[in-house]
Amino acid sequence: MVHMTSTPPGPLTVGFDLDMTLIDSRPGIHACYVALAERTGTYIDADLAVTRLGPPLADELVHWFPADRIAEMSDLYREMYPAIAITATPAMTGAREAIAAVRECGGRAIVVTAKYEPNAKLHLAHLGIEPDAVIGNLWAEQKAVALREHGASVYVGDHVGDVRGARTAGALSVAVPTGPCGAAELRAAGADVVLDDLTHFPAWLASYSGVDARA
């Protein structure tokens, strides 16, 4: 597969992951798992669960519930989530500035996430982050479907699954080790660029796009 190393013709579209890329979802998700455990009488190690965010909800629930209850528990979790998790979840440092940098260089910013799409939109609305599109319920290589559909040439994420999604889409993979995966793991997975966090994204984008949004 050929990966783009320079800005392609036409408007720039940058995709962003949500959990642990744009938002620190650990406090809200932790609280929701605690509430789910209380509601169902089932032990869930919420401290452990929030160390492995990124994959779909069902991938975590299988550690705590039998297979025949996963669909039911997923629905219950998602029903409980808005009242518990939205206000408890802050933006990651640099998130708003990263979205703004894309806009300021004439580009479009989209969010492509494994999170349940209605809840993803609630998070962004609560935090006042307004991407051009939000596409949920896609994980790892599945993210390539939305990235291709929207013509994204860059995808920014914190997980090796995000790297795989970018590579499958033929997009440049920009990774930040602000989630469960360290910088070395992200590089080994094939990330083209690894930034310490999103505060470094505007400067990187200025170099990549040839448009300095900070000017």
C-alpha positions, 0 to 999 in steps of 0.5 A: 500500500502506498502512503501519502507523505505530502499534502494531496491535491484538493482541500485537506481533510484530517480525521481524529479519533475521539477517546484519549485523542480529543477527549480524556474519557477515563473519568466518565467511562470509569464512573459508568462502569462503576454504575453498571456494576452496581446496577447489575450486581456484577464485578467490573474492575473499572480501574483496569478497564480504563487502561485499555480504551480504544476498542469497541465496548463489547471487547471490554464487556466480554471480560465481565459478562457472559457472551449471551448478555453482551448485547443487553449490557451494551445497550444498558451501558449506552443508555446510562452513559449520557447522564454519567459520563458526558459532564465528567469528561474533559477535552485533551490538552490541545484538542480544540487548537488541533481542530482549529489548526485544520480549519485555519489552513482551509481544511476540514476536520472529522471525527471517526471513532469506535464510540457509539455515535450519539454519545460521541456527538454529546461529548463534542457538543458539551465541550464546544468542539465542532468537527465537520462530521462525526462518524461512530461505531467504527474500529481499527481497519473499519475506520478506513471506510469513513476516512475514504468516504470523506477524503481524509489524507491524515488520521490522528489517533492514540491507539495501534488500531487507529494506525491500522485504520489510517494505513488501510485508508492510505492516509498518513498516520499521526499518533499521540501516545496519550492513550494506552499505547506508548510511542514505541508501540505506535511506531512499531505499528506503522505510525508515520508521525508520533507527536508527544501530544496534540499541543504539537499538532498545529506546528506539525500541520503547518509544516505538512500543509505549507500553511502556518495557521499560527501566523 
